[in-house]
Amino acid sequence: MSWWWKGALGAALKKSEDNGKSPQNVGLIIGVTGIVGNSLGEILPVSDTPGGPWKVYGVARRPRPAWNADHPIEYVQCDVSDSKDTQSKISPLTDVTHIFWVTWANRPTEAECCEINGTMFQNVLDALLPNAPNLTHISIQTGLKHYIGPFESFGKIKPHETPFIEDTPRLDVPNFYYTLEDLALEACKKKQGLTWSVHRPAVIFGFSPHSLMNMVGTLGIYAAICKHENVPLTYPGTKAAWNCYSIASDADLIAEQEIWSSVDPNGKNEAFNCSNGDVFKWKHLWKILADKFEVEYEEFDENQEYVSLSDRMKDKGPVWDEIVKKNNLLPTKLEEVATFWFAELQFLGECMFDSMNKSKEHGFFGFRNSQNSFISVIDKMKAHKIVP
C-alpha cells in the first residue's frame, strides 16, 4: 500500500515530515465488521498509515467474529441504535480523534431508514462530542444513491444525469444519506475545529460476511450452490446489465480515501465520489466467477424466462447448511451471508457512472483494477472458509 501513501497523501506526509512525528490519532470505526469497516480495521493499524501510529476502536452490534479477530484493534460490542448502550460503551472513549461512520440499518421505508440511521449517528455524536476533547474529524460513508434516490424510489423518480458529480443538488425525496450529512454538519458547527468528509462509493467489492450489501460474497454463495446442485451458473439479469460497462468500488480503496480525507487538509469539509477508476462488464466477470468455483456457466440468454436471484435462492437455506457441513466452513446461515435482493438490483439495467475528477483534483489518486478486486475478494472468502 505504500505507493498510495506517497502519491495520494503527499500533503499529509509533507506535514508529517515538517513537524516531526505526529501525535497518535485514535480512530473509532462504527461498523467494523461491515464491508468497509473491516478494511479500515486492517489498514488503520498498519505502521505506515498516514496520521499514525493509530490507536483503533472498532464498534459492532454482534460479538466479534473469528474472521475479524486478527485485526489489532480494541473491539467494542455496542448497539448504537440504543442510546443507553451507546452512552455506556462509547462515552468512555475520551481519546477518540476521528470517527469513521461505515454502518447502516435497513428498514421497509426510506422515512424509517432516515429515522433509525439518524438516531444511530446522533447517539454516537451525543456520546462523543461532550467527552472527546480532541475529536477532530467525522468521516461518513454513503453512496451513489445520493444521486439516484433510495431503493423505494427506483423507477419512480428521474435520477441525475451521469456522470455524477459531488455538487449536484439533492433529489426531492427522503434519503437517509442526506440525514447523516445534515447531522455531521450540525455537529461541526458545535465544536470548533471539527471537520467532516462524505464518501460516495458505487457497488462495493469487499470482504465481510456481515454486510447488508455484499455483492461479491452473494455471487460466490450463488456459485457454490449451483456447483453443489450440479447445475450451470446462469446469469440472473438483463441483457443491458450483461453487456454494458459497469463500475465498482474496492473496499480497501474506500478505506484509503476515508483515511486520506481525515488527515489531509485538502480532503476536509468535502464530499467525494469513490470508485475504482476503471470499467468492467459482468459478462467477463461471470466466467471468472464460474472458474473460481469450478462450475459450468451459461451466458445471458434472452430466450430464457427471467427469474430473480431472490426467487431462485428463496428455499436454499438447507442446501447452504449442507454445503457448510460438507466443506467444514465457518458456520453461517444463508440469510446472514447472502443479500440476493441487492445483487439482483445490479443486474436490472445499465450502470450509472460517477466522476472521480474532484477526488484527484484534491489530491487522492488511488485506484483499483476491478477484475483483480473481484478475484481478491473471492480468494479471501475462501481463505476464511466462508465459501468452499
C-alpha positions as CSV (number, residue, x, y, z in Angstrom):
1,M,0.0,0.0,0.0
2,S,3.0,2.3,0.4
3,W,2.6,3.6,-3.2
4,W,-0.7,5.4,-2.4
5,W,0.6,6.8,0.9
6,K,3.2,8.7,-1.1
7,G,1.1,9.5,-4.1
8,A,-2.4,10.2,-2.7
9,L,-1.2,11.6,0.6
10,G,1.6,13.8,-0.4
11,A,0.4,16.8,1.6
12,A,-0.2,14.7,4.7
13,L,3.2,13.2,4.5
14,K,4.9,16.5,3.9
15,K,3.2,17.9,7.0
16,S,4.4,14.9,9.0
17,E,8.0,15.4,7.8
18,D,7.9,19.1,8.6
19,N,6.6,18.7,12.1
20,G,8.3,15.5,13.1
21,K,6.4,12.6,14.5
22,S,2.7,13.4,14.7
23,P,0.9,12.7,17.9
24,Q,-1.1,9.5,17.9
25,N,-4.6,9.6,16.3
26,V,-7.4,7.5,17.7
27,G,-9.9,6.1,15.2
28,L,-13.4,5.0,16.1
29,I,-14.8,2.7,13.4
30,I,-18.6,2.4,13.7
31,G,-19.5,-0.8,11.8
32,V,-16.1,-2.5,12.0
33,T,-17.5,-5.9,10.8
34,G,-19.0,-4.3,7.7
35,I,-17.6,-4.4,4.3
36,V,-15.5,-1.2,4.6
37,G,-15.3,-1.2,8.3
38,N,-13.3,-4.5,8.0
39,S,-10.9,-2.8,5.6
40,L,-10.4,0.1,7.9
41,G,-9.7,-2.3,10.8
42,E,-7.0,-3.8,8.7
43,I,-5.4,-0.7,7.3
44,L,-5.5,1.9,10.1
45,P,-3.2,-0.1,12.4
46,V,-0.6,-0.6,9.7
47,S,2.7,1.1,10.7
48,D,3.0,3.5,7.8
49,T,-0.6,4.5,7.6
50,P,-0.8,8.4,7.4
51,G,-1.7,10.0,10.6
52,G,-0.3,7.2,12.6
53,P,0.6,5.5,14.7
54,W,-3.1,4.9,15.1
55,K,-5.0,3.5,18.0
56,V,-8.2,2.0,16.8
57,Y,-11.6,1.2,18.4
58,G,-13.9,-1.0,16.4
59,V,-17.6,-1.0,17.2
60,A,-20.2,-3.5,16.1
61,R,-23.5,-4.8,17.4
62,R,-22.6,-8.5,17.4
63,P,-19.9,-10.4,19.2
64,R,-16.5,-10.2,17.5
65,P,-16.4,-12.8,14.6
66,A,-13.4,-15.0,14.1
67,W,-12.6,-13.6,10.6
68,N,-12.1,-10.1,12.2
69,A,-10.2,-11.3,15.3
70,D,-6.7,-10.8,13.9
71,H,-7.1,-7.0,13.4
72,P,-5.1,-5.2,16.2
73,I,-8.0,-3.1,17.4
74,E,-10.0,-2.7,20.6
75,Y,-13.3,-4.3,19.8
76,V,-16.4,-2.7,21.4
77,Q,-19.7,-4.6,21.2
78,C,-22.4,-1.9,21.2
79,D,-25.8,-1.4,19.7
80,V,-25.6,2.2,18.6
81,S,-29.4,2.3,18.0
82,D,-29.7,2.1,21.8
83,S,-28.9,5.4,23.4
84,K,-28.2,3.9,26.8
85,D,-25.9,1.2,25.4
86,T,-24.1,3.9,23.3
87,Q,-23.6,6.2,26.3
88,S,-22.3,3.3,28.4
89,K,-19.9,2.0,25.8
90,I,-18.8,5.0,23.7
91,S,-18.7,7.9,26.1
92,P,-15.7,6.5,28.0
93,L,-13.7,6.5,24.8
94,T,-12.4,10.0,25.5
95,D,-9.3,9.8,23.5
96,V,-11.1,9.4,20.1
97,T,-9.9,11.9,17.5
98,H,-11.6,10.5,14.3
99,I,-15.0,8.9,13.7
100,F,-15.3,6.6,10.7
101,W,-19.0,6.0,10.1
102,V,-19.4,3.0,7.9
103,T,-22.6,1.3,9.1
104,W,-26.3,1.5,8.2
105,A,-29.6,-0.1,9.1
106,N,-32.2,-1.1,6.6
107,R,-36.0,-0.6,7.2
108,P,-39.0,-1.1,4.9
109,T,-39.4,2.6,4.0
110,E,-36.9,5.4,3.5
111,A,-38.6,7.5,6.2
112,E,-37.9,4.7,8.6
113,C,-34.3,4.5,7.3
114,C,-33.9,8.2,7.9
115,E,-35.2,7.7,11.5
116,I,-33.1,4.7,12.5
117,N,-29.9,5.8,10.8
118,G,-30.2,9.3,12.1
119,T,-30.8,8.1,15.6
120,M,-27.8,5.8,15.5
121,F,-25.5,8.5,14.3
122,Q,-26.9,11.1,16.8
123,N,-26.4,8.6,19.6
124,V,-22.7,8.3,18.8
125,L,-22.3,12.1,18.5
126,D,-24.1,12.6,21.8
127,A,-21.8,10.2,23.5
128,L,-18.6,11.6,22.0
129,L,-19.0,15.4,21.5
130,P,-19.1,16.3,25.2
131,N,-16.5,13.7,26.2
132,A,-13.8,13.5,23.5
133,P,-12.0,16.9,23.6
134,N,-9.6,16.0,20.8
135,L,-12.2,14.9,18.3
136,T,-11.1,16.5,15.0
137,H,-12.9,14.7,12.1
138,I,-16.0,12.8,11.2
139,S,-16.0,10.6,8.1
140,I,-19.3,9.4,6.7
141,Q,-19.8,6.8,4.1
142,T,-22.9,7.0,2.0
143,G,-23.1,6.1,-1.8
144,L,-24.4,6.8,-5.3
145,K,-28.0,6.6,-4.1
146,H,-27.3,10.2,-3.2
147,Y,-27.8,10.9,-6.9
148,I,-30.4,8.3,-7.9
149,G,-32.6,8.1,-4.8
150,P,-33.3,5.4,-2.3
151,F,-34.4,1.9,-3.2
152,E,-38.1,2.6,-2.9
153,S,-37.8,5.4,-5.5
154,F,-36.1,3.3,-8.2
155,G,-38.1,3.7,-11.4
156,K,-40.4,6.4,-9.8
157,I,-38.2,9.5,-10.0
158,K,-35.7,10.7,-12.5
159,P,-32.1,10.4,-11.3
160,H,-29.5,13.0,-12.0
161,E,-27.6,12.8,-15.3
162,T,-24.4,10.9,-15.3
163,P,-21.5,11.2,-14.7
164,F,-22.5,12.1,-11.1
165,I,-20.5,15.0,-9.6
166,E,-20.4,15.8,-6.0
167,D,-22.0,19.3,-6.0
168,T,-25.2,18.0,-7.8
169,P,-28.3,19.3,-5.9
170,R,-30.1,16.8,-3.7
171,L,-33.2,15.0,-5.1
172,D,-36.5,16.0,-3.6
173,V,-37.1,12.7,-1.8
174,P,-36.3,11.4,1.7
175,N,-32.8,9.9,1.8
176,F,-31.0,8.8,5.0
177,Y,-27.7,9.9,3.3
178,Y,-28.9,13.5,3.5
179,T,-29.9,12.9,7.1
180,L,-26.4,11.8,8.0
181,E,-24.8,14.7,6.2
182,D,-27.0,17.2,7.9
183,L,-26.2,15.8,11.4
184,A,-22.5,15.9,10.7
185,L,-22.6,19.5,9.5
186,E,-24.6,20.4,12.6
187,A,-22.1,18.7,14.9
188,C,-19.2,20.5,13.3
189,K,-20.9,23.8,14.0
190,K,-21.0,23.0,17.7
191,K,-17.3,22.1,18.0
192,Q,-14.5,24.5,16.8
193,G,-12.0,22.8,14.6
194,L,-14.1,19.7,13.9
195,T,-14.2,18.8,10.2
196,W,-16.1,16.3,8.1
197,S,-16.0,14.4,4.9
198,V,-18.5,12.3,2.9
199,H,-17.6,9.4,0.7
200,R,-19.9,8.0,-2.0
201,P,-18.9,4.6,-3.4
202,A,-20.5,2.6,-6.1
203,V,-21.3,-1.1,-5.6
204,I,-18.6,-2.3,-3.3
205,F,-16.3,-5.2,-3.9
206,G,-15.1,-6.3,-0.4
207,F,-15.0,-8.9,2.3
208,S,-17.5,-9.2,5.1
209,P,-20.0,-11.9,5.9
210,H,-21.8,-9.2,8.0
211,S,-22.7,-6.8,5.2
212,L,-26.2,-5.8,4.1
213,M,-25.0,-5.1,0.5
214,N,-22.3,-7.8,-0.2
215,M,-22.1,-8.2,-4.0
216,V,-19.2,-10.5,-4.4
217,G,-20.0,-12.6,-1.4
218,T,-23.6,-13.1,-2.6
219,L,-22.4,-14.2,-6.0
220,G,-19.9,-16.5,-4.5
221,I,-22.6,-18.2,-2.5
222,Y,-24.8,-18.4,-5.5
223,A,-22.0,-20.1,-7.5
224,A,-21.3,-22.5,-4.6
225,I,-24.9,-23.6,-4.5
226,C,-25.0,-24.1,-8.3
227,K,-21.9,-26.3,-8.0
228,H,-23.4,-28.3,-5.1
229,E,-26.6,-28.9,-7.1
230,N,-24.7,-29.7,-10.3
231,V,-26.5,-27.0,-12.3
232,P,-25.0,-24.3,-14.5
233,L,-24.3,-20.8,-13.1
234,T,-26.9,-18.9,-15.1
235,Y,-27.0,-15.1,-15.2
236,P,-30.0,-13.7,-13.3
237,G,-30.3,-10.3,-15.0
238,T,-31.0,-8.3,-18.1
239,K,-29.2,-8.0,-21.4
240,A,-28.4,-4.4,-20.7
241,A,-26.6,-5.1,-17.5
242,W,-24.8,-8.1,-19.0
243,N,-23.3,-6.1,-21.9
244,C,-22.9,-2.6,-20.5
245,Y,-19.8,-1.2,-18.9
246,S,-20.1,-1.1,-15.1
247,I,-18.1,0.4,-12.2
248,A,-17.3,-0.8,-8.7
249,S,-15.5,0.4,-5.6
250,D,-12.9,-1.7,-3.8
251,A,-13.5,-1.7,-0.1
252,D,-9.8,-1.1,0.7
253,L,-9.8,1.9,-1.8
254,I,-12.8,3.4,0.0
255,A,-11.0,3.0,3.4
256,E,-7.9,4.6,1.9
257,Q,-9.9,7.6,0.7
258,E,-11.5,8.0,4.1
259,I,-8.2,7.9,5.8
260,W,-6.7,10.4,3.3
261,S,-9.5,12.9,3.9
262,S,-9.2,12.6,7.6
263,V,-5.6,13.6,7.7
264,D,-5.0,15.7,4.6
265,P,-6.3,19.3,4.7
266,N,-7.3,19.1,1.1
267,G,-9.8,16.4,1.9
268,K,-11.6,18.0,4.8
269,N,-15.1,19.5,4.6
270,E,-15.8,17.9,1.2
271,A,-17.8,15.2,-0.4
272,F,-16.1,12.7,-2.7
273,N,-17.2,10.0,-5.1
274,C,-15.1,6.9,-4.7
275,S,-14.9,4.3,-7.5
276,N,-12.0,2.2,-8.8
277,G,-11.3,4.3,-11.9
278,D,-11.8,1.6,-14.5
279,V,-14.8,-0.2,-16.1
280,F,-15.7,-3.9,-16.4
281,K,-18.5,-6.0,-17.9
282,W,-20.5,-8.6,-15.9
283,K,-20.2,-10.9,-18.9
284,H,-16.5,-11.1,-18.3
285,L,-16.7,-11.4,-14.5
286,W,-19.2,-14.2,-14.9
287,K,-16.7,-16.5,-16.5
288,I,-14.2,-15.7,-13.7
289,L,-16.8,-16.4,-11.1
290,A,-17.5,-19.8,-12.6
291,D,-13.8,-20.6,-12.9
292,K,-13.2,-19.7,-9.3
293,F,-15.9,-22.1,-8.1
294,E,-15.3,-24.8,-10.8
295,V,-18.8,-24.7,-12.0
296,E,-20.2,-24.6,-15.6
297,Y,-21.8,-21.3,-16.6
298,E,-24.3,-20.0,-19.1
299,E,-24.1,-16.6,-20.8
300,F,-27.1,-14.4,-21.0
301,D,-29.9,-15.9,-23.0
302,E,-32.7,-13.6,-24.0
303,N,-35.0,-16.6,-24.7
304,Q,-34.7,-17.7,-21.1
305,E,-37.5,-16.8,-18.8
306,Y,-36.4,-14.2,-16.2
307,V,-36.3,-15.4,-12.6
308,S,-35.0,-13.1,-10.0
309,L,-32.0,-14.2,-7.9
310,S,-34.1,-13.9,-4.7
311,D,-36.7,-16.3,-6.1
312,R,-34.0,-18.8,-7.3
313,M,-32.5,-18.8,-3.8
314,K,-35.5,-18.5,-1.6
315,D,-35.6,-22.2,-0.5
316,K,-31.9,-22.8,-0.5
317,G,-31.2,-22.4,3.2
318,P,-31.0,-26.2,3.8
319,V,-28.8,-26.5,0.8
320,W,-26.4,-24.0,2.2
321,D,-26.4,-25.8,5.5
322,E,-25.3,-28.9,3.6
323,I,-22.5,-27.0,1.9
324,V,-21.2,-25.6,5.2
325,K,-21.2,-29.0,6.8
326,K,-19.7,-30.9,3.8
327,N,-16.8,-28.4,3.4
328,N,-16.2,-27.6,7.1
329,L,-16.9,-23.9,6.5
330,L,-17.4,-21.3,9.2
331,P,-21.0,-21.9,10.5
332,T,-23.3,-19.4,8.8
333,K,-26.9,-19.2,7.8
334,L,-27.8,-18.3,4.2
335,E,-29.8,-15.2,5.2
336,E,-26.8,-13.9,7.2
337,V,-24.2,-14.0,4.4
338,A,-26.1,-13.5,1.2
339,T,-28.1,-10.4,0.1
340,F,-29.7,-11.7,-3.1
341,W,-32.1,-8.8,-3.3
342,F,-29.2,-6.4,-3.5
343,A,-27.3,-8.4,-6.1
344,E,-30.3,-8.6,-8.4
345,L,-30.7,-4.9,-8.4
346,Q,-27.2,-4.6,-10.0
347,F,-28.4,-6.7,-12.9
348,L,-31.6,-4.8,-13.8
349,G,-30.2,-2.2,-16.2
350,E,-27.3,-0.2,-17.4
351,C,-24.8,1.1,-14.9
352,M,-24.7,4.7,-13.9
353,F,-21.3,6.4,-13.7
354,D,-19.7,8.8,-11.3
355,S,-16.8,11.2,-11.8
356,M,-13.6,10.9,-9.9
357,N,-12.2,14.2,-11.0
358,K,-12.8,16.0,-7.8
359,S,-11.1,13.4,-5.7
360,K,-8.0,13.6,-8.0
361,E,-8.1,17.4,-8.1
362,H,-8.0,17.4,-4.3
363,G,-5.0,15.0,-4.1
364,F,-6.3,11.5,-3.9
365,F,-5.1,9.4,-6.8
366,G,-6.0,5.9,-5.5
367,F,-7.4,3.3,-8.0
368,R,-8.1,-0.4,-8.3
369,N,-8.3,-3.0,-11.0
370,S,-11.9,-4.1,-10.7
371,Q,-11.3,-7.6,-12.1
372,N,-8.4,-8.2,-9.7
373,S,-10.5,-6.8,-6.8
374,F,-13.3,-9.2,-7.7
375,I,-10.9,-12.2,-7.6
376,S,-9.2,-11.0,-4.4
377,V,-12.5,-10.9,-2.5
378,I,-13.4,-14.4,-3.6
379,D,-9.9,-15.7,-2.6
380,K,-10.3,-14.0,0.8
381,M,-13.7,-15.6,1.3
382,K,-12.2,-19.0,0.6
383,A,-9.3,-18.4,2.9
384,H,-11.6,-17.5,5.7
385,K,-13.7,-20.6,4.9
386,I,-16.9,-18.6,4.2
387,V,-17.3,-20.4,0.9
388,P,-15.8,-23.6,-0.4
